[in-house]
Amino acid sequence: MAKVVVYGVLTATFIVLILLLAPEKQNQTEYIEGLISRRIGRRLEMPVFDPLVTRIERLSHEKEAHTNTVEAAKEDKDDMFEEYFVQERKLNTTMRIKFLFPLLDASPRDGFVSLKELQTWMMQQTEDNMGYRTAKELDLQDKDKDGVITFEEYLPQFSKQDIEKNEKGHGEAGWWMEQFKNSDFDHNGSLDIEEFNNFLHPEDSRNGDTQRWVLRERMTGMDTNGDGKLEYKEFVVNAYEMYKEFAKFEKEEDENVPTAQLLFAELDRDKDRFLVADELRPILQYLQPGEMSYAKYYSTFLCHEADEDKDGKLSLEEMLHHEDVFYKAVHHEDLDEEDYFDHDEL
């Protein structure tokens, strides 16, 4: 079974896409979606606006049926299929947006959904989804069912000799072991669910050792002379252009994005005119965005698309006028009610 890949880098194709795609109005949607979705290694989960959609997708993709959970699912039929689904089993997005709007309009409750409120919502859905997937992976890989994961349980392909050799090349036993130890906060040799979540999603980690590990891996593609640090030219060509595109999208105006010279000077704490992995930590989310950063960027995209009067916030009417933006990733025609009730309930 393929293991969960714990790091990814932006591809050369992605760079070309950024540099060549003109941000003309008619291409803005494709430009932004391409900007925040193309990566190497593993594809990030598409942020989902509606938790009901996430729930249905999980149920429809389960491979084994469990009687007790099927009965629980049947009890939800009235709420999920009669209230929120219309003919041909398509989700009633109008009703769902009307239901979700007051949940999004939380701080303050002013009749509008601000970008911050939308980001908070989307990032919470993403965090919940990451936690669910981590729990499922833990349950699958925890062979002795003690609630924690050892290195040998998760990566049984490595022998004791492999571990002792401690080879640090990408994908080698020592490479994996370093990240495992970074995630083992209590140093007891195994990962509980919180530590395992950190291991599986290092780009979203707040742990300094994990962040440095991610950045050292990221720097292998930017450090062209192989000296383990970035000089100014390497920074501009291999790091700043990616930072600038994400920052420009996030900050909305070019003039709000610092120049390469200013940013380099700010990051170069010891003023030696080189940047090491630890000095790049303030811009980690731009160089190696994880799922939480992805959700944040995607929230900005949603707000841009639906904000008709460009006042920086969304009314219920604006969201209803742009239902397709919030539900565009949902393929309703693939949803089968019979399959739904034949699969596991959450």
N, C-alpha and C positions, 0 to 999 in steps of 0.2 A: 504493500500500500504506500502510495506516495506520501511523504511527510510534508507537514506544513512548512513552507519556506519562510524563514524568519527575516529575510531582508530582500530588498529590491532596489534597483537604481533606474534612473530615467534613461531611456534609450537614445541612441544617436538619431533614430527616426523621430523621436520626440523633440530633440533639439532642432532638427530640420523643420519639423512642423511648426515650432514656435517662431523660427526665424522667417519662414516663407509664407505662412498664412497671414494675409493682410486682414487686419481687424475692421474690415468694411462692415457696414450695418447689416447687409444681407447675409454675411458669413459669421456674424458675431456669435451666434449660438454654437455653430460647429467649432469655432475657435476656442471658446471657453470650455466646452465639453472635452475637446481634444486635450487642452492644457491640463485639466485636472484628472484625466483618466488614463493616459498612456504611460505605462511603466514596464520595467523589466522584472523577471523573476516570477512574481505572482501578481495576479490582478486583484486590486482592491475591491472589496465588496461595494457595490453601488449603494450610496446612501438612500434609505427608504424613508419617505415622508410620513407614511401612514403605518402604524404598528400592526393594524389589521392585515395589511398586505404582507408584512413580514411573517405574521402568524400563519397565514394561508399558504405562503410559499414553503414554509417549513413542513407543514402537514402534507402538502401535495408531493413533496420530494422524499418523504420517508419511504423506506423500502420494506419495512416489516410492520405488520398490523399487531396491535395489542388490544385485547378485548376490553380491558377496563378503561383505556383512554378513548376507544371508539365510542363507548357509551357516554363518556363525558362530552365528546364532540357532538353527539346527537342532541344532547341537552341544550347545546348552544345554537342549534339550527335556527330557531326563531329569530334570535338576535342577529346572527351572521348572514343568513341567507334570505330571510323574509323581509328584514328591515333594511339591510344595506345592499341587497342584490336585486337586480331587476331581470327582465327577460333575457334569455340566453346566458344566464348566470354572470352577467357583467356587473361589476361593482358600481353602485350608485354613488359616484364621486361627489355629486352635489350635496347629497345628504351627509356624506362623510366629512366634507369640508365644513359644513354648517355645525356638525357635532364637534369637530376638532378645534374650530376657531377660538372658542372661549378658553380652551386648554392652552393654546399658544399665547393668547392675549393675557399674560399672567402678571407681568411686572413692568409698568403698571397696567391695570385693567382700564384701558382708555378707548376701547373700540377699534384699535389698530394693532397689527402685529409688526413690531420693529424688527430690524435685521438682527439685533442682539437676541430678541425673543425667539426668532426663527432658528438662529444658530444654536441657542441653548436646547431647543427642542430636537433639532437634527442630531446634535452631538449626543444627547441622551439616548435617542433611538440607536445610534451607532454603538455607544458603550454597552447598551443592553444586548445588542446583537453579538458583539464581540464576546461578552460574558457567556452568552448562550452557547456559542460555538466552542469556546474554551471548555465549558462544562461537558459538552458532548465528546470532545476529544479526550478529556481526562477520563471520562467513563470508559471510552473505547480502549485507551492505552494502559489504564491502571489494571494490570493483570491480576494482582493479588487483592484488589478491591479494598485497599486500606485508605483510600481518599487522597493519596499523594502519588507523584510520579518520580521515579528514579531515572537516572541517565540510561541505565540498562533497559528499563521498560520502554522508554520512548525511542531509543536508538539501538535496538538489539543487534544491528548489523556490525557494530564495532566490538571487536574482541578485547580482552584484557590487554593483550599485546598492543593493539591499536591505541588504546587509552594511555598506556605507559609510554609509547613513542611520542605522544602529544604533538603530532604534526599539526601545524597551524595554517596549512593551506586551505583555501576555501572548500568547505564540505568535508574536511578531514576531521578525525576524532577530536583533536585538540582545538580546532576551530569551534566545533559545537560545544565542547566542554567549557571553553571560556565563557560563552554566552550562558550556558547552564549555571555556572558559578556566579555570574553577574546577577542572575535572576533569583538565586538562592539566598534571599535576604538574611535568613536566620542561620545560614551555614550548617544546616543539618544533613546535607547530602541528598535531599529530595525537595520537590516543589509542590506546595499546596496550590489551590486553585488561583489565588491572587498571584503567586510567583509564576505559575505556569502561564497565566495570561500575559505577564510581562515577557516571558520567554517567547511566546508565540507572536506577540505584537511589539517588538522592540522599538519601532519607530514612534510608538505612542507612549513609551515609558518615560517616567519622570526620574528614573534612577540615573545618576551621573555616569556610573560605570557602563551601563547599557548604552547610554547616549554616545559615549566616547567610542564604544565598540562599533556602533552603527556608522559613526562618522569616519572611523578609520577604514571601514569597508568602503564607504562612499568615496573616500579620498583616493582609493586605488585607481579609480577611473579619471581622477582630476590631476593627480600628481604625475605629470608627464615625464619628469626627470628621475622619478623614483627615490627622492631623498627623504620622503616621509613628511613633507610639509609643502605648503603652497607659497610660492613667491607671487608677487603682484600680477605678473602676466598670466600665470596659471589660474589665479583667482578670477581674473576678468573673463578669460575665455571659457573656463570650465565650471565656474561657480556663480559668478555675478549675473550672467545672462539668465540663468534659471531663477535665481533669486528675484531679479528684476521683473520677470514675467508674472510670477506669483504675487509679488508685492504690489505691482501695478494693478493687478486685478483686485487684490484685497483693499488697497488704499484708494482705488478708483481714479486717481489722477497721477500722471507721470511726475508732476512737480513734488508730490509727497514722497517719492521714492528717493532715498539718498544716492548720491553718485557712487561710482565704484571706489574712487579715492577716499571719500568720506567713510564709507562702510568699512573698507579695509583698515583704515586708521582706527576706527572704533573697535574693531575685532582684535586688532594686534595689541593685546594688553601689555606685553613686555617690550613693545616697540623695537623688535629685532628685524622687522620688515619681512617676516614670514608668519604664516598661520599654521598652527598644529590643530589636531582634531578637537582638543578641548576648547580652543578659541573660536571654533565654528559652532559651538553649541547654541548660541543665541539665534542662529538662522537654520537650525536643524529642520524645522517644519517646512522651510522653503526648499532645502536641498534634498530632503528625504521625507516627504510628507507621508504620515501614516493615515489610518482610517479616520481618526478624529480630525486631523487637519483637512482631510478630503471632505468630510461632512461640513466643516466650517466654510471651505471654499464653495462647496455645492450650494450651501444656503445663500451665499452671496449671488450665485448664478440664478437661483430661484427668485430671489428678491428683484434682481435686475429685470428678469423676464416678465414678472407680473406687476411691477410697480408702474402703472400707466401714467400717473401724474408726477413721477420722479420726486416724490417728497420723502423718500427713504423709509417708507413704511407701507404696509399692505392693509387695505380695507377688506372686509368680507366680500364686497362686490368685485374687487380686483382679483381676489383669489378664485372666485366663482367664474370670472371671465377667462381665467387661465387654468382651468382644471387639468388640461392636458399637460401643462408644464409639471405639475406636482405628481401626476400619475402616468407620465409618459413611458416609464420603464416597465409598466405592468402589462403583461400579455393575457388579457382576460379570456381570450378564446381558448387558452390552454388549461383553464381551470375547469375541472370536472367534479361535480358534486358527489358522484358515486365514489370517485377516487378519494375525495376528501374524507368521506366517512369510513374509508377502508384503511386509513393511516393514523399514525400516532398523534395524539393531542398533546399540547404543551402543558 
